[in-house]
Amino acid sequence: MIEGLENKNVPQPEAEKPCPLKSGKYNPLLLAMNIVLLLALIILYFMFFKAKNSAFTNDNAKFEAKTHSGMRVAYINNDSIVSKYELVKKMHEDFKAKTQRLEGEVAAKQKAFEKDAAYFQEQVNKKTISEQSAQQIYGKLQQEQQRIMELRNRYMADLQQSEMQMNMTLLDTVTNFLKRYNKDGKFDYILSYTKGGNVLLANDSLDITNSVVRALNEEYLRKVKK
């Protein structure tokens, strides 16, 4: 606060808010995939026990149980998709550049405000301006600080919206790709696996991550070159 104006309640610079993609924040893509995985596991659970209970009723039920037990399942590692998919790298680079640009604009305005506030402090200390002028300048400084705070909040909301859109685009892209990848119906289910997620152990023979990542990147690069 500027000395000599202790009772004026000059708004202080708001603490910097964290970038939406700083490490430690949950990834909405991984959360969405984990939800899909959980639903798939629930379906498999009920299908298994339904088939098991029906097996004691008639021969047709035994055939149904056999069909369910032969279900073809594969999985992909979400972390590998996020770290190796070229589209994700490009989106992260674009998001980082946008974040730096918006943060730079706010920082520049905040720096200019602090310079004006310091000059005003100096004039007050020297008593080179009248009380009326001081009140007017003080009011303008208040308005400027409020505008900076509103701009920061608007930019934060913009970045959060961009991050959400980025993750939704990635989820849709992978999901649509897997439909084409499995067009021959080789798998009944393609699940998502995340370390520390709902699945604690998975059979490596069911892991198709490398194949999917390779095909995703080949498709992405073809589109980029067009």
C-alpha positions in Angstrom: 0.0 0.0 0.0 1.2 3.5 -0.8 2.4 5.3 2.3 0.3 8.2 3.3 -2.8 6.5 2.0 -3.1 3.7 4.5 -6.8 4.3 5.0 -7.6 4.4 1.2 -7.5 0.6 0.7 -5.6 0.7 -2.5 -6.1 -2.7 -4.1 -3.0 -4.8 -3.9 -1.7 -7.0 -6.8 -3.5 -10.3 -6.8 -1.3 -13.4 -6.3 -0.4 -15.1 -9.5 -2.8 -18.0 -10.3 -1.4 -21.3 -11.4 -1.4 -22.2 -15.1 -4.1 -24.7 -15.8 -1.5 -27.2 -17.1 1.0 -27.0 -14.3 2.2 -30.4 -13.0 0.0 -31.9 -10.4 -3.3 -30.9 -11.8 -5.6 -33.7 -12.9 -5.8 -34.4 -16.6 -9.5 -34.4 -17.8 -8.6 -36.8 -20.6 -7.3 -39.4 -18.2 -10.3 -38.9 -15.9 -12.7 -39.3 -18.8 -11.0 -42.5 -20.0 -10.9 -43.9 -16.5 -14.7 -43.4 -16.2 -15.2 -45.2 -19.5 -13.0 -48.0 -18.2 -14.9 -48.3 -14.9 -18.2 -48.5 -16.8 -16.8 -51.2 -19.1 -15.6 -53.2 -16.0 -19.0 -53.0 -14.4 -20.6 -54.3 -17.6 -18.1 -57.2 -17.8 -18.8 -58.0 -14.1 -22.6 -58.3 -14.6 -22.2 -60.2 -17.8 -19.9 -62.7 -16.2 -22.1 -63.4 -13.2 -25.2 -63.5 -15.3 -23.6 -66.1 -17.6 -22.4 -68.0 -14.5 -25.8 -68.2 -12.9 -27.5 -69.0 -16.2 -25.2 -72.0 -16.7 -27.1 -74.0 -14.1 -30.4 -73.7 -16.0 -30.0 -75.1 -19.5 -27.5 -76.0 -22.2 -28.1 -72.8 -24.1 -27.0 -70.8 -21.1 -23.8 -72.8 -21.0 -23.1 -71.9 -24.6 -23.7 -68.2 -23.7 -21.3 -68.4 -20.8 -18.7 -69.9 -23.1 -19.2 -67.0 -25.6 -18.7 -64.4 -22.8 -15.6 -66.1 -21.5 -14.1 -65.8 -24.9 -14.5 -62.1 -25.0 -11.7 -60.4 -26.9 -10.2 -57.5 -24.9 -7.2 -55.2 -25.4 -6.1 -52.0 -23.7 -4.0 -48.9 -24.3 -1.8 -47.0 -21.9 -3.1 -43.4 -21.5 0.2 -42.1 -20.3 1.9 -43.3 -23.4 -0.7 -41.7 -25.6 -0.3 -38.4 -23.9 3.5 -38.5 -24.0 4.1 -40.0 -27.5 1.2 -38.8 -29.7 2.5 -36.0 -31.9 -0.9 -34.2 -31.8 -0.7 -33.9 -28.1 2.8 -32.4 -28.3 1.6 -29.8 -30.8 -1.5 -28.9 -28.7 0.7 -28.5 -25.6 3.1 -26.3 -27.5 0.3 -24.1 -28.7 -1.3 -24.0 -25.3 2.1 -23.0 -23.7 2.6 -20.2 -26.2 -0.9 -18.9 -25.5 -0.4 -19.0 -21.8 2.9 -17.1 -22.0 1.3 -14.5 -24.3 -1.6 -13.8 -22.0 0.5 -13.9 -18.8 2.9 -11.4 -20.5 0.1 -9.0 -21.3 -1.1 -9.1 -17.6 2.5 -8.7 -16.3 3.1 -5.7 -18.6 0.0 -3.9 -17.3 0.8 -4.8 -13.7 4.3 -3.4 -14.2 3.0 -0.1 -15.6 0.5 0.1 -12.8 3.2 -0.3 -10.2 5.3 2.4 -11.9 2.4 4.8 -11.8 1.7 3.9 -8.1 5.3 4.5 -7.2 5.4 7.9 -8.9 2.2 8.8 -7.1 3.7 7.8 -3.8 6.7 10.0 -4.5 4.5 13.0 -5.3 2.5 12.5 -2.1 5.7 12.2 0.0 7.0 15.4 -1.6 3.6 17.1 -1.2 3.9 18.4 -4.7 0.2 17.8 -5.6 -2.9 19.1 -4.0 -5.3 16.9 -2.0 -7.9 17.1 -4.7 -5.4 15.9 -7.4 -4.3 13.2 -5.1 -7.8 11.9 -4.7 -8.4 11.9 -8.5 -5.1 10.1 -9.2 -5.9 7.6 -6.4 -9.3 6.9 -7.9 -7.7 6.2 -11.3 -5.2 3.9 -9.8 -8.0 2.0 -8.1 -9.8 1.6 -11.4 -6.6 0.5 -13.2 -5.9 -2.2 -10.6 -9.5 -3.4 -10.9 -9.1 -3.7 -14.7 -5.9 -5.7 -14.3 -7.6 -8.1 -11.9 -10.6 -8.5 -14.3 -8.2 -9.1 -17.2 -6.3 -11.7 -15.3 -9.5 -13.5 -14.4 -10.8 -13.4 -18.0 -7.5 -14.8 -19.3 -7.5 -17.6 -16.7 -11.1 -18.5 -17.8 -10.0 -18.5 -21.4 -7.0 -20.8 -20.7 -9.2 -23.2 -18.7 -11.7 -23.3 -21.6 -8.8 -23.9 -24.1 -7.5 -26.7 -22.0 -10.9 -28.4 -21.8 -11.4 -28.1 -25.5 -7.9 -29.5 -26.1 -8.7 -32.6 -24.0 -12.1 -33.1 -25.6 -10.5 -32.9 -29.0 -7.9 -35.5 -28.0 -10.4 -37.8 -26.5 -12.6 -37.6 -29.6 -9.6 -38.1 -31.9 -8.4 -41.2 -30.1 -12.0 -42.6 -29.8 -12.8 -42.1 -33.5 -9.4 -43.6 -34.5 -10.0 -46.7 -32.4 -13.3 -47.3 -34.3 -11.3 -47.3 -37.5 -8.5 -49.3 -36.0 -11.0 -52.0 -34.9 -13.2 -51.9 -38.0 -12.6 -55.6 -38.5 -14.1 -56.3 -35.1 -11.0 -58.0 -33.8 -11.7 -56.7 -30.3 -14.9 -56.6 -28.3 -13.5 -54.0 -26.0 -10.5 -51.7 -26.0 -10.0 -50.3 -22.5 -7.8 -47.6 -21.2 -5.1 -48.2 -18.6 -3.5 -45.6 -16.4 -0.9 -46.3 -13.7 -2.6 -45.8 -10.4 -6.0 -45.9 -11.9 -8.9 -48.4 -11.5 -6.9 -51.4 -13.0 -3.9 -52.3 -10.8 -2.6 -55.1 -13.0 -3.0 -55.8 -16.7 -1.7 -58.6 -18.9 1.0 -57.2 -21.2 -0.2 -59.5 -24.0 -3.3 -57.4 -24.2 -1.4 -54.1 -24.6 -1.8 -52.6 -28.0 -0.5 -49.2 -27.1 2.6 -49.1 -29.3 0.6 -50.2 -32.3 -2.0 -47.5 -31.7 0.5 -44.8 -31.1 2.4 -45.6 -34.2 -0.8 -45.6 -36.3 -2.0 -42.4 -34.7 1.2 -40.6 -35.5 1.3 -41.9 -39.1 -2.3 -40.6 -39.6 -1.5 -37.3 -38.0 1.6 -36.7 -40.0 -0.2 -37.5 -43.2 -2.8 -34.8 -42.4 -0.1 -32.3 -41.5 1.7 -32.8 -44.8 -1.4 -32.1 -46.9 
